[in-house]
């Protein structure tokens, strides 16, 4: 895995997988996560829910994550929020599932 840090973004590239861009609110949190593989794994798996979930299937409430905590889905002013982050793009089909893009990194509770 290669991680490039620049101007509030992380570019995570894996051979044979999609390129993911993740906005990070606090650079110091990112630096700490990059030094702690277990903590980084916890944050990344917190962003993943099991199964193929399309936007039309999403409902407000708590959703279990691969990390084993729950994300809270809400709506506000016609927008869908995930733990306070706004969903900015939905139903991006990938080889290994569906991506819903959010505008910031959410942290496990």
DAGISUL-V532591 format. One record per backbone hydrogen bond with DSSP energy under -0.5 kcal/mol. CO is the residue of the C=O (numbers start at 0). NH is the residue of the N-H. E is the energy in kcal/mol with one decimal. If there is no record, write none. Layout:
co=CO nh=NH e=E
co=CO nh=NH e=E
This chain:
co=1 nh=12 e=-1.5
co=3 nh=10 e=-1.8
co=5 nh=8 e=-2.3
co=7 nh=23 e=-1.9
co=8 nh=5 e=-2.0
co=9 nh=11 e=-0.7
co=9 nh=21 e=-1.6
co=10 nh=3 e=-1.3
co=10 nh=12 e=-0.6
co=11 nh=19 e=-1.7
co=12 nh=1 e=-1.3
co=13 nh=16 e=-2.1
co=19 nh=11 e=-2.1
co=19 nh=21 e=-0.5
co=21 nh=9 e=-1.2
co=22 nh=104 e=-0.9
co=25 nh=28 e=-0.8
co=25 nh=29 e=-1.4
co=26 nh=30 e=-2.4
co=27 nh=31 e=-2.0
co=28 nh=32 e=-2.4
co=29 nh=33 e=-2.4
co=30 nh=34 e=-0.9
co=31 nh=34 e=-0.5
co=31 nh=35 e=-0.6
co=32 nh=35 e=-1.0
co=34 nh=36 e=-0.5
co=35 nh=39 e=-2.6
co=36 nh=40 e=-2.5
co=37 nh=41 e=-2.0
co=38 nh=42 e=-2.2
co=39 nh=43 e=-2.8
co=40 nh=44 e=-2.7
co=41 nh=45 e=-1.1
co=42 nh=46 e=-0.7
co=43 nh=46 e=-1.0
co=44 nh=47 e=-1.1
co=44 nh=65 e=-0.8
co=44 nh=66 e=-1.2
co=47 nh=65 e=-3.0
co=50 nh=52 e=-0.7
co=51 nh=53 e=-0.6
co=53 nh=56 e=-1.8
co=53 nh=57 e=-0.5
co=54 nh=57 e=-1.3
co=60 nh=72 e=-3.4
co=62 nh=70 e=-2.8
co=64 nh=67 e=-1.1
co=68 nh=64 e=-2.8
co=70 nh=62 e=-2.6
co=70 nh=72 e=-0.6
co=71 nh=82 e=-2.8
co=72 nh=60 e=-2.4
co=73 nh=80 e=-3.4
co=75 nh=78 e=-2.1
co=78 nh=75 e=-2.5
co=79 nh=86 e=-2.8
co=80 nh=73 e=-2.3
co=81 nh=84 e=-2.4
co=84 nh=81 e=-3.1
co=85 nh=87 e=-0.6
co=85 nh=102 e=-1.7
co=88 nh=100 e=-2.0
co=90 nh=92 e=-0.9
co=91 nh=98 e=-2.8
co=93 nh=96 e=-1.1
co=96 nh=93 e=-2.9
co=98 nh=91 e=-2.7
co=100 nh=87 e=-2.7
co=100 nh=88 e=-1.3
